[in-house]
């Protein structure tokens, strides 16, 4: 499924990049005016600093995936894409002004109050605003504008786009390889941690504790979640009552895998020693290698297709707005 999600994300990203760059009319370009304006849309300026912030946001995403320095070509591409997005947003904002939201001011102020309540103190909130060159009034304007944008896009039918069952099934068949998966087990465990440099006495004490817990579970296996939450030393699963979710071979130590993948659903292991300490394992479910059934990935595909359909419909509408707009780009 991780590979499926990555593949679908890549597909959707390519679609969005294509839609945002393939516009019906090329904006009129002028020499830089040195005014700090990247472009104007029907006379409304788009500040260069806003464009720079958008570019920086995208560069940070690349940096998180290990890119140390962007090439000039990539930077130029990101700049064009960011500028297109800002122009599209401004076109939609201007078009949405016709939408009247009777209680927009009240809704915007409630949202501002909710945001402010999330900070530990008024001073922290003020610092947050100052660091982003914001004021309460600017935020209220932004919230009010967003309400109008939401209402406008809803009027275009962008709020209730739903793929049909036939479209979902067809996509599943086309992208079937993306839903191929390895054998996995849904397991929970209790880990009694033994440090690598533990003395023999500490190891024996840990083993005795594991034996005691196993004895309780043999009497009543339904205690597993409670005992895992109370005694397990596994940081990942302790707060989930020992639940590891579905895991593939190699996720856990080989000693763990050898036992877990041999158990049937509902069965529990004895004491399993690994480099981390002593495990008690219960297998809840097993998935054989193969393809995830449509029922299992139905909602995921539905959301993906919904986003894709909305993006295409929105892009088509923006192209029409561009044809009627006066757009001047002030950068080379």
C-alpha positions as CSV (number, residue, x, y, z in Angstrom):
1,X,0.0,0.0,0.0
2,X,2.9,2.4,0.7
3,X,4.0,1.9,-2.9
4,X,0.5,2.4,-4.1
5,X,0.2,5.7,-2.2
6,X,3.5,6.9,-3.5
7,X,2.6,6.0,-7.1
8,X,-0.8,7.7,-6.9
9,X,0.7,10.8,-5.3
10,X,3.2,11.0,-8.1
11,X,0.5,10.7,-10.7
12,X,-1.7,13.3,-9.0
13,X,1.3,15.7,-8.7
14,X,2.1,15.3,-12.4
15,X,-1.5,16.0,-13.3
16,X,-1.6,19.2,-11.1
17,X,1.7,20.4,-12.5
18,X,0.4,19.9,-16.1
19,X,-2.9,21.6,-15.4
20,X,-1.3,24.6,-13.7
21,X,1.2,25.2,-16.5
22,X,-0.9,24.5,-19.6
23,X,-3.0,27.6,-19.9
24,X,-4.9,28.8,-22.9
25,X,-3.4,32.2,-23.1
26,X,0.1,33.4,-22.4
27,X,0.2,36.4,-20.0
28,X,1.7,39.6,-21.4
29,X,5.3,40.0,-20.2
30,X,7.1,43.2,-19.3
31,X,10.6,44.1,-18.1
32,X,11.1,44.1,-14.4
33,X,9.8,47.4,-13.0
34,X,11.7,47.2,-9.7
35,X,8.5,47.8,-7.7
36,X,8.5,44.5,-5.9
37,X,5.5,43.3,-8.0
38,X,5.7,39.9,-9.6
39,X,2.6,40.3,-11.7
40,X,-0.7,42.1,-11.9
41,X,-4.1,40.5,-12.4
42,X,-6.7,42.9,-13.7
43,X,-4.7,45.6,-12.1
44,X,-4.3,43.9,-8.7
45,X,-0.6,43.5,-7.8
46,X,1.0,40.2,-6.7
47,X,4.0,41.0,-4.5
48,X,7.4,39.5,-5.3
49,X,7.8,38.5,-1.6
50,X,4.6,36.4,-1.9
51,X,6.1,34.7,-4.9
52,X,9.4,34.2,-3.1
53,X,7.6,32.6,-0.2
54,X,5.8,30.2,-2.5
55,X,9.0,29.2,-4.1
56,X,10.8,28.7,-0.8
57,X,7.9,26.5,0.4
58,X,8.5,24.2,-2.5
59,X,12.2,24.2,-2.1
60,X,11.8,23.1,1.5
61,X,9.8,20.1,0.4
62,X,12.6,19.1,-1.9
63,X,15.1,19.6,0.9
64,X,13.2,17.3,3.1
65,X,13.7,14.6,0.5
66,X,17.5,15.1,0.6
67,X,18.1,17.8,-2.1
68,X,21.0,20.0,-0.9
69,X,20.8,22.7,-3.6
70,X,18.3,23.4,-6.4
71,X,19.6,23.7,-9.9
72,X,18.8,27.0,-11.8
73,X,16.5,25.0,-14.1
74,X,14.5,23.6,-11.1
75,X,14.3,27.0,-9.5
76,X,13.0,28.5,-12.7
77,X,10.4,25.8,-13.1
78,X,9.2,26.2,-9.5
79,X,9.0,30.0,-10.0
80,X,6.8,29.6,-13.0
81,X,4.6,27.1,-11.3
82,X,4.3,29.2,-8.2
83,X,3.5,32.3,-10.2
84,X,0.8,30.4,-12.1
85,X,-0.7,29.3,-8.8
86,X,-0.8,32.8,-7.4
87,X,-2.4,34.1,-10.6
88,X,-5.0,31.4,-10.5
89,X,-5.8,32.1,-6.9
90,X,-6.2,35.8,-7.5
91,X,-8.5,35.1,-10.5
92,X,-10.6,32.9,-8.3
93,X,-10.6,35.4,-5.5
94,X,-11.7,38.2,-7.8
95,X,-14.4,36.0,-9.4
96,X,-15.7,35.0,-5.9
97,X,-16.3,38.6,-4.8
98,X,-19.8,38.3,-6.2
99,X,-20.7,35.8,-3.5
100,X,-22.3,37.4,-0.5
101,X,-21.9,35.5,2.8
102,X,-24.3,37.2,5.3
103,X,-22.4,36.2,8.4
104,X,-18.9,36.1,6.9
105,X,-17.5,38.7,9.4
106,X,-18.8,36.7,12.3
107,X,-17.5,33.4,11.0
108,X,-14.1,35.0,10.3
109,X,-13.9,36.4,13.8
110,X,-14.8,33.0,15.3
111,X,-12.0,31.4,13.3
112,X,-9.5,34.0,14.5
113,X,-10.6,33.4,18.1
114,X,-10.2,29.7,17.7
115,X,-6.7,30.1,16.3
116,X,-5.7,32.5,19.1
117,X,-7.0,30.0,21.7
118,X,-4.4,27.5,20.4
119,X,-1.5,29.6,21.7
120,X,-0.3,29.5,25.2
121,X,-0.4,33.2,25.7
122,X,-1.5,36.4,23.8
123,X,2.3,37.3,23.6
124,X,3.0,34.1,21.8
125,X,0.1,34.7,19.4
126,X,1.4,38.3,18.7
127,X,4.9,36.9,18.0
128,X,3.5,34.4,15.6
129,X,1.7,37.2,13.7
130,X,4.7,39.5,13.7
131,X,7.0,36.7,12.3
132,X,4.7,36.3,9.3
133,X,4.0,40.0,8.8
134,X,0.3,39.4,9.8
135,X,-2.2,41.3,11.8
136,X,-5.6,40.2,13.2
137,X,-7.3,42.4,10.6
138,X,-5.3,40.7,7.7
139,X,-6.3,37.3,9.0
140,X,-10.0,38.2,9.2
141,X,-9.7,39.5,5.6
142,X,-8.1,36.2,4.6
143,X,-10.8,34.1,6.3
144,X,-13.6,36.2,4.8
145,X,-12.1,35.8,1.4
146,X,-11.8,32.1,1.9
147,X,-15.4,31.8,2.8
148,X,-16.3,33.6,-0.5
149,X,-13.9,31.3,-2.4
150,X,-15.5,28.2,-0.9
151,X,-19.0,29.4,-1.7
152,X,-18.0,30.3,-5.3
153,X,-16.3,26.9,-5.9
154,X,-19.3,25.2,-4.4
155,X,-21.5,27.0,-7.0
156,X,-19.3,25.6,-9.7
157,X,-20.0,22.1,-8.5
158,X,-16.5,21.6,-7.0
159,X,-17.8,20.7,-3.5
160,X,-19.9,17.6,-4.4
161,X,-17.8,15.9,-7.1
162,X,-18.1,12.1,-6.5
163,X,-16.6,9.4,-8.8
164,X,-19.1,6.6,-9.8
165,X,-18.6,3.0,-8.7
166,X,-17.8,2.2,-12.4
167,X,-15.0,4.8,-12.4
168,X,-13.6,3.5,-9.1
169,X,-13.7,-0.1,-10.4
170,X,-12.1,0.9,-13.8
171,X,-9.3,2.7,-12.0
172,X,-8.7,-0.3,-9.8
173,X,-8.3,-2.5,-12.8
174,X,-5.9,0.0,-14.6
175,X,-3.8,0.5,-11.5
176,X,-4.0,-3.0,-10.2
177,X,-0.2,-3.4,-9.9
178,X,-0.1,-0.5,-7.5
179,X,-2.1,-2.5,-5.0
180,X,0.1,-5.5,-5.0
181,X,1.3,-6.5,-1.6
182,X,3.6,-8.9,0.2
183,X,2.5,-11.4,2.9
184,X,1.8,-9.6,6.2
185,X,0.4,-10.3,9.6
186,X,-1.5,-8.0,12.0
187,X,0.2,-8.6,15.3
188,X,0.4,-7.2,18.8
189,X,3.2,-7.9,21.3
190,X,4.5,-7.2,24.7
191,X,8.2,-6.4,24.9
192,X,10.2,-6.7,28.0
193,X,13.3,-4.7,27.1
194,X,16.8,-6.0,27.9
195,X,19.5,-3.4,27.2
196,X,22.4,-4.8,25.0
197,X,24.9,-4.4,27.9
198,X,22.6,-5.8,30.6
199,X,24.1,-8.0,33.3
200,X,23.0,-11.6,33.7
201,X,21.0,-10.7,36.7
202,X,19.0,-8.1,34.7
203,X,18.4,-10.6,31.9
204,X,17.1,-13.2,34.3
205,X,14.8,-10.6,36.0
206,X,13.4,-9.6,32.6
207,X,12.8,-13.2,31.7
208,X,11.0,-13.9,35.0
209,X,8.7,-10.9,34.3
210,X,8.0,-12.2,30.7
211,X,7.2,-15.6,32.2
212,X,4.8,-14.1,34.7
213,X,3.0,-12.1,32.0
214,X,2.8,-15.2,29.7
215,X,1.3,-17.1,32.6
216,X,-1.5,-14.6,33.0
217,X,-2.2,-14.6,29.3
218,X,-2.4,-18.4,29.2
219,X,-5.1,-18.0,31.8
220,X,-6.9,-15.2,29.9
221,X,-5.6,-14.1,26.5
222,X,-8.2,-11.2,26.5
223,X,-5.9,-9.5,29.0
224,X,-3.3,-8.9,26.2
225,X,-4.2,-5.3,25.3
226,X,-4.3,-4.3,29.0
227,X,-1.0,-6.0,29.9
228,X,0.7,-4.6,26.8
229,X,-0.4,-1.1,27.7
230,X,0.9,-1.5,31.2
231,X,4.1,-3.5,30.8
232,X,5.4,-3.4,27.2
233,X,8.6,-1.4,26.6
234,X,7.9,-1.0,22.9
235,X,7.6,2.8,22.3
236,X,5.9,2.3,19.0
237,X,3.0,0.1,20.1
238,X,2.6,0.5,23.9
239,X,0.1,3.3,23.5
240,X,-1.9,1.2,21.1
241,X,-2.2,-1.7,23.6
242,X,0.7,-3.5,21.8
243,X,-0.9,-3.3,18.3
244,X,1.8,-3.2,15.6
245,X,-0.7,-3.1,12.8
246,X,0.0,-5.1,9.6
247,X,3.7,-5.8,9.3
248,X,5.8,-7.4,6.6
249,X,8.8,-9.6,6.9
250,X,11.9,-7.6,7.9
251,X,10.0,-4.9,9.9
252,X,10.7,-6.8,13.1
253,X,13.7,-8.8,14.1
254,X,14.1,-12.2,12.3
255,X,13.4,-14.2,15.5
256,X,10.1,-12.3,15.8
257,X,9.2,-12.9,12.1
258,X,9.9,-16.6,12.3
259,X,7.3,-17.0,15.0
260,X,4.7,-14.4,14.0
261,X,4.4,-15.7,10.4
262,X,4.1,-19.3,11.6
263,X,1.2,-18.5,14.0
264,X,-2.5,-18.6,12.9
265,X,-4.9,-15.7,13.7
266,X,-5.8,-15.8,17.3
267,X,-2.8,-17.8,18.4
268,X,-0.2,-16.6,20.8
269,X,3.5,-17.3,21.1
270,X,5.7,-18.3,24.0
271,X,8.7,-16.2,25.0
272,X,10.6,-15.0,21.9
273,X,14.1,-13.6,22.5
274,X,15.5,-10.9,20.2
275,X,18.2,-8.3,20.4
276,X,15.6,-6.0,22.0
277,X,14.6,-8.3,24.8
278,X,11.7,-10.8,25.3
279,X,8.5,-10.7,23.2
280,X,5.1,-12.3,23.7
281,X,3.3,-12.2,20.3
282,X,-0.3,-12.5,19.4
283,X,-1.4,-12.7,15.7
284,X,-4.7,-11.1,15.1
285,X,-5.0,-11.5,11.3
286,X,-3.0,-12.6,8.3
287,X,-2.9,-11.3,4.7
288,X,-1.4,-13.5,2.0
289,X,0.7,-12.1,-0.8
290,X,-1.3,-10.9,-3.7
291,X,-3.5,-7.9,-4.6
292,X,-5.5,-5.8,-2.1
293,X,-9.2,-6.4,-2.9
294,X,-11.2,-3.5,-4.3
295,X,-13.3,-3.3,-1.1
296,X,-10.2,-2.6,0.9
297,X,-8.8,0.2,-1.3
298,X,-12.2,1.6,-2.4
299,X,-12.3,4.7,-0.2
300,X,-8.6,5.5,-1.0
301,X,-9.3,5.3,-4.8
302,X,-12.5,7.3,-4.4
303,X,-10.7,10.2,-2.6
304,X,-7.9,10.1,-5.2
305,X,-10.3,10.3,-8.1
306,X,-12.4,13.0,-6.4
307,X,-9.3,15.2,-6.0
308,X,-8.3,14.6,-9.6
309,X,-11.7,15.4,-10.9
310,X,-11.9,18.6,-8.8
311,X,-8.4,19.7,-10.0
312,X,-9.3,19.2,-13.6
313,X,-12.6,21.0,-13.3
314,X,-11.1,23.8,-11.4
315,X,-8.2,24.1,-14.0
316,X,-10.7,24.3,-16.8
317,X,-12.6,27.1,-15.1
318,X,-9.4,29.0,-14.4
319,X,-8.5,28.8,-18.1
320,X,-11.7,30.5,-19.0
321,X,-11.1,33.2,-16.4
322,X,-7.6,33.8,-17.8
323,X,-9.0,34.3,-21.3
324,X,-11.1,37.3,-20.0
325,X,-8.4,38.7,-17.7
326,X,-5.6,41.3,-18.1
327,X,-2.5,39.6,-16.7
328,X,0.9,41.3,-16.8
329,X,4.0,39.5,-15.6
330,X,6.6,41.9,-14.4
331,X,9.5,39.4,-14.3
332,X,11.8,38.0,-17.0
